[in-house]
Every structure is written in structure tokens, then in C-alpha cells.
Amino acid sequence: MELHEQQSELTVLGLPAEQGRWLLLPLGMMVLLCLGSVYSWSIFRKPLEIELGISATGSLLPYTLALVFYATVMPIAGFYIPRIGTRLMTALGGIVVGLGYVLSSFATQIGMIVFTYGVIAGTGVGIAYGVPMVVAARWFPDKKGLAVGLTIIGFGLSPLIMAPLDNYLIGLYGVRPTLRILGMAFAVLILGIAIALKLPPQDWHPQHYAEKAAKTRTIAYPPSLLKSRSFYGLWVCYAIGTLIGLSAIGISSPVGEEIIQIDPSLAASSVALFALFNGFSRPLFGWLSDRFKPRYVAIGSYSIILVACVLMINAQQGQVVTYLVAFCLFWFCLGGWLALAPTTTLRFFDPNHYAQNYGIVFTAYGIGALIGTLVTGQIRDWLGTYTYAFYPMAALAILGIVLAHFTLRRDRALE
């Protein structure tokens, strides 16, 4: 009775907790929208190439390092979120990201920009990235997948929103003032939101979830993530999903230009369509993960990827619809994995250690990103066309279906 009274008195942003918790989702989405701006680096590349007299490869280095540090720091940050707290962790990430952008605006050599944007801003993204997901998962034990999926839609849709804004600001003020404006805006916005990103009390749950919450507390979880067979199944499946997805994303425009031979401006603008599929698949896959076993959702994702690969293997010049459908499916499934993996982590392993657990699982994303982006370029250089890149993608999708069926499940001893 006392716990029930405490829960009824708990408020979030001035509202009763069960209503106010919904406001935390758009706030978390806004944080990830700011962090996801690192994906809009291509808008800054051409002006900096001209100003600094650097090559296309050189101008890509800040973006590459930003992804590397984001993927590397995120698992480390996961261990400190419970110790430092969600508010301080979010604020720290916002300050570091903002600092990276502002310092980049004063850098006069590409080496300095690689450090300020790639290392500093990338580190800031890694520090804050996991916090909104942890907050969403803890406030929504009854709708974990949907809540996490809605939150991370901000990261997926960020290029769609930030790229035109960046382009507008560059046209109005120039590259360096734009970097300063963005850095200061991100820092202020994330610092303001950080105040609201608190966790509920340990035993809090919605009133309608009381019976299920009691059952949830009796579920046995693996004592150690790294000693669990289900962790390795999830890790490999996640790596395959992100490897294929990030490989496809990296070659979206050149495939359209070289294989389908569409106009370069159309190939570039089609990326906005792909980004929509990438963003909205996240809450959808989160919702599906709440209702079906993870292996069924994963098998569905790999099957869609296989269809996309077959379409592109048989694609010919002028088949614009085939190209658009296939790459919408690729981007759709990558967004899906970025919701399926964190939701499955919540389902298989102790939710009280979610920040640490998903940080470790997230290393699969880093490996998938590194291998995927390198291999597709090499296939193009060796064989002269991107068409052959879709054969190993198809093989990996088939392997993923088999692995998901046999390994993407809770440890048998705990079932």
C-alpha cells in the first residue's frame, strides 16, 4: 500500500508519472537528433576541401574517426551511466559534442579537424548516446521495445533534418560560423534536456503492469553476460545485420549512378527517402520486439534483406524503381536492427544492468561498420562493379536466418 501511494505521488515534468513519462521520449529523441548530426558531415566536406586544399579522402577522415570514437566510447560509457547518473552523463556528452564542433570551427588544418570533430565530437556522441535509451527502457517496462524504438528515431532521422539546416546555415554564414552555431546550440539544448532525464525509483512500474512486474522480478537472468550463449548469438546476429546495412548505406548513391545510371542529383536526393525508412523502422521493430520472439523478428529482417539483394543482383540500367525499393529495404532493416538489438538485450539480460550490457552488445555495430565499409569498396576496386557486393550480402543474410533460428534465444537453462 505504501509503495502504491509513493508511485501515485511520483511526478515527471509536473505530471503524474504514468502520463509524464511519455514526455521523456521526445526529449530523448531530441538529444539523439543532435548527436546524429555527425552523419551530416558530407555537407561540410566540399567547402572544406576547397578552403584547405585537401583531397576527398582527407575530408572523409573527421567523419570516419567520429564513427570510430562514437562506437568505441559508447560501451565504456555504459559502465559509468549507473555510477555517474543519467543527468550528469547527458550533460557531459552535450558539452563534449558542442566543444568538438566549436573547436573545429577554429581549426585551420585537416589534422586538427580530425582531432576536434573526429575524436572530441565523436567521443561526446559515445558518452551521451546510451542515456536516452536507458531512460526510456526504465520508464516503460510495459512497452520497452516501442519506447526505445521511438527514442532512437531521432538518431535515424537526424541527417534528414540536419543536412538541409546545415546547408542553409553554410549558405547564410559560411562553414566555420555554422560549426560554431551548431556546437553552441547542441551544448545548450542537451544541457537543458539533461535536467529532465532522470530514472524512476528501482521498483517503479505502471499500475496496470503490477501483475506482470511481479512475474518479471522472478525471471532468472544469466549471472554474467559474457558467459551466456545467448549473448554470442545476439552479438553475431547484430554484427551481420549492421554489416549488411552499413555496407548498403555507404554505396547508396554510387550504386544508383553506376549500375542504374540515374542522374547524380536524383541519386543524392533519394537518400532522404532512404533515411525516412531507416528512421520509422525503429519504432516499428521495437513494437514487433515487444510482441514476438526476437528470433522471429530477426529472421523477418534477414528475409527482407535477401529480397533486396536479389533485386540488386538482377538490377539493370534504367530500373530506377528496383533500385529505390531495394535500398529502402536495406535502410529499413538497418534501422530495425538498431531497435531490435537493444530491445533483445533488455529481454535476455538483467534490465538493471542494461546500460553496461547494451554497451557490450553495441561493439557488434562497430565491427559491422568497420568491415562493411571497407569490404564493399574493395569489391568495387577488385571486380569493377558494385553488383558483386550483393552476393556476399545475400550469403550473410542466409547465414543470419540460420543463426537467428538456433542462437537468438534465451539460455535454455533459464527458460
N, C-alpha and C positions, 0 to 999 in steps of 0.2 A: 504493500500500500504506500509506503514511504517512497519507494522508487518510482511508483506511478505518479505521485504528487510532484516529485522532482522533475520528471520528464514533462509533465504538463506545464510546469513553470519555466522550462528552458526556452529561450528565445534565440532566434537567428536574425540579425539585422532588424530587430524590433518586432518581429512576427513570431508566433508560436513555431516551435522547431519544425514541425511537420510541414508547415507552409513555407517558412523562411528558408529551409534547406534548398528549395528549388532556385532561389536567387544565387546560390553559390555556383551553380552550373554555368550561367552566362559570365560570371566573374572569372571563373577558371578558364572558360573559353577565351575571354579577352586576354588573359595572361599568355595563353598559348598562341593567340593570334600575333601578339608582339614578338614572342620568341621565334615563331615560324617565319618571321621576316628575313631570316638568314637565307631562306630559299629564293629570295628575290635578288640575290647578288648579281644575276645576269644583267639587271638594269644598270648597274654601276660599271660593268666591265668595259664596254666600248668607250665611254667618256674617259675612263682612267687609262685605257690603252693609248688613246690619243694624247692625253696630257703628259703621261710619264714615258711614252715611247716604249711600251713593253709588248711582248708577244701575247697571243691568245692563251697560250699555256701558262705564262706568268700571271695573267689576270685571273686565271682559274684557281690559283693556289690559295688565296684567302678563303674561298668557299670550301675547298677541299679540306683545309685544316680546321675550319669551323665545324664541319661534319664529324671529323675525326675526334676533336676535343669534346664535342657535344655527346657523342656516343661513348667516349671513354669516361668522362666525368659523371654522367648520369648514374651508372651503377655505384660509384663511390658515394655520390650524394645521397643515394637511397639509404645508406647505413647511418647517415647523420640527421636525416629528417626526424626520426623519433627522439634523437638526443637534443638537437638544437630547437626543434619546433617548426611547424609549418609557416608561421608568420615570418620568423627571422630568416628562414631558408628562402622563402619567396623574395623578401626584401633584398637579401644578399645577391640572389641571382639577377634581380632587376637592376641593381646598382652596377654589377659587373658587366652586364649586357650594355647598359647605357654608356658606361665608361669606354667599352670597346669601340662603340660607334663614334663617340666624341673624339677619342684619341685618333681614330682612323681619319677623321676629317683634317687633322693637322699633319699626318704622315706625308712625307714628300718622296719616299722611296717604296717600291713594292715590298721589300723585305720588312719594312716597318708595318705596312698594311697587313701583311701575312700575320705578323705578331699581334697587332691591335684588334683586327677583325677576326682572324682565324683562331688565334689562341685565346685572347681575352673574351671577346664576344661569344665564341663557341663554348668556352668554359661557363659563362653566365647562363647560357641556354641549358647546359647539362645540369647546373645547380638547381634551377627552378622547374625544369620540365616535369619531374615526377610529382611535385606537390599538388597541383590541381587534381590529378588522378587519385592520389591518396585521400584527399578531402572528399571527393565525390564518392569513392568506394565506402568510406566510413559513414557518411551521412545517408547512404542509400543501400543498406544491407538487403533490402527487398527488391531493388532494381539495379544491382551493381553494373551489369553489362550496359544497360541503357544509359545510366548516369556517366560512366566512364566514356562511352561512345559519344555522347553529346558534348562532353568536355573537350575531348581531343579533336572534335571537328574544327576547332579554332586553328590548330596547327596545320590541318589539311587544307583549309580554305585560305590560309594566310597569303600565299602567293597571288591568289585571285584578287584579293583586296589590296595588298600592299604593293604589288608590282605597278598597277596604274597610279597609285598615290605617289610612289617613288618617282615614277616617270614625270608626273605633273610637277612635283616639287623641284626636280632637276631642271626642267624647262623654265621654271619660275626663278629659282635662286642659284642653280649650279650644283655640282656634285658635293662639294665639301660642306657648304651650308646645309644641304639636305641631310647629310650624315649627322651633323650636329643637332639639327632639329629632331630627327628620329631618335637619337641617343637620349636627349633630354626628355622627350615625350615618353619613351618607353620606361625610363627610370621613374619618372613621376607617376605614371599610370600604374605600373606594377607595385610601387611602394604604397600607393593608395589602396589598391586591391588587397595587398598583403595583410592589412589590418583585419579584414573580414574572413580570411581563410583559416579558420580555427577548426579543430576536430571536436566531435561530440564526446561526452563522457564515455568511459570504457564500455559500460553496459547499456548505452542508449540504443533504442530501436523504436520504430514507429509502433503505435499502439496496436494496429491491425496485424503486426508481424510478431506479436508476442509468442504465440504457439510455435511458429516456425523458428524463431530465435532460440527458444529453449532447445529445440532439436539440433540446431546448428552448433550450439555450445557443446553438444555431446559428440560431434563428429571428430574422429581421430585423424590428425594430420601427421605427415612424416616428421620425425624429430629433427631432421636435417635435410635441407633442400638438395644438397649435393650427393646425398646418399639415397635419393629417391629415383627410381627408374622412370617415373612419370615426368620428372624434370628433364631428363635427357630426351625423352620423346617430344616434349613440348619445345625444347631448345632447337632440335634438329628441324622440326616442322616449321617453326618460326623462321629459322635461317633460310630454309628453302623458299618459303612464301615471300620474304623480303628480298632475297637474292633475285628471284624472277621479277618481282615488281619493280625494284630499283633499276635492274638492267633495262627493262622496258621503258621506264621513265627517262632514263639517260639517253635513249636513242629515239624518242618520240618524234621530234622534228626531222632529224636526218633521214629516218626511215620513210617518212612522208615525202621528202624531197627526192630521195634516191630511188626508192622502189616504186612508189606510186606516181612520182614526178608531179606532185602538186606544187602550186605556187608557194615560195618560201614564206610569204606573209600569211597565207592560209595555214600552213604547217605550224607556224608560231602561234597564231590566234587559236588554233584547235586545242592548244594546251590548256586554255581557260575552260573548255568543255571537259577535258580530262580531269582537271582539278575539281570540278563540281562532283564528278563521280567518286573521286578519291575522298572528298570531304563527307558526302552524305552516306557513303557506305559504312562509315564508322558507327554512327548510332544504330544503323540497321543491323550490322553484325553484332553489336553489343546487345541489342534486343533479342536477336536469334540465340545468342550465347546464354541468355537467361532462361530460354525455353527448351533448348535441345542440348544434347551432349556435345562437348567440344569436337569430338572426332567427326561427328556428322556435319557440323558447320565447316570444319577444315576440308573434309572430302568434297563438299559442295564448292568451296573456293578453288581447290585444285582442279576440279572438273571444269569450272568456268575458264580457268587459265588455259587448260588443254584445248578448249574450243577456240580461244583467242589465238593460240599458237598455230592450230590447223588453218585458221583463216589467213594468217600472215604467211605461212609456208606456201599457200596456194595463191597469194595475192599477186596481181599483175598491174602493170602501168594503167593508170586511169581509174582503178577501183577505189574511189575515194570513200564510199560508204563502208566497204570492207575494212579499210584502214581505220576509220573513225570508230566503228563498232569494236574492233579488236582492241584498240588502245584504251577505249572507255572501259572495257572489261579488265585489262591489265591494271589500270589505275584504281578501278573499283575494288579489285581483290587486294591490292597493297593496302589501301585504307582499311579494308576489312580485317587484315591481319594485325594492324595496329590497334584494333579494338578487341579482336579475338584473343590475342596473346595475354594482355593484362587481365582480361576477364577470366581466362582459364587459370591464370596464376592465382587469382582470388579463390577460384573454385577448388583447386587441387591442394593449395597450401594455406597455412595459418594466416587469416586476414590481418591478424595483429602484427605480423611481420611483412606486410605487403610491400612497403617501400624498399626494404632490403631484397626481398625475393624477386620483385619485378626488375630491380636494378641488375640482378644477376642474369635473369632471363633475357633482358634487353641487350646483353652482349651479342646475342644471335643477330640482332639488327645490324650491329657494327660489322660483324663478319660478312653478313649478306651484302651490305653496302660496298665493302671493300672489294670482295670477289666479283660481284655483279658488274660494277662499273669498269673494272679492269678487263674482265674477260670479253665482254661484248665488243670493246674497242679492238682488242687483239684479234678476234674472229674476223672483224671487218678488214683489218690490215692484212691478215693471212690469206683470206679467201675472196676478198674483193667485193663482198656484199653482206648486208646485214641479214639477208634471208636465212643464212646458215645459223644465225644466233638463236633462231626459234626452235631448232631441233633439240639442242640440249635443254632449253626451257621446257619443252614438251616432255622430255625424258624425266626431268626433275619433277614435273607435275605428276607423272605416273608414279614415280618413287614416293612422292608426298602422299598420294592416295593410299598406297600400301602401308607406309609408316604410320600415318594417322590412324588407320584401322587397327593396327596392332599395338601401337605405343601410346597414343594420345588418350590415356585413361588413367584414373587414379590407381595407385599401387594396389594390387589385389589383396594384400594383407590388411588393407584398411577399408575395403569395400564391404 
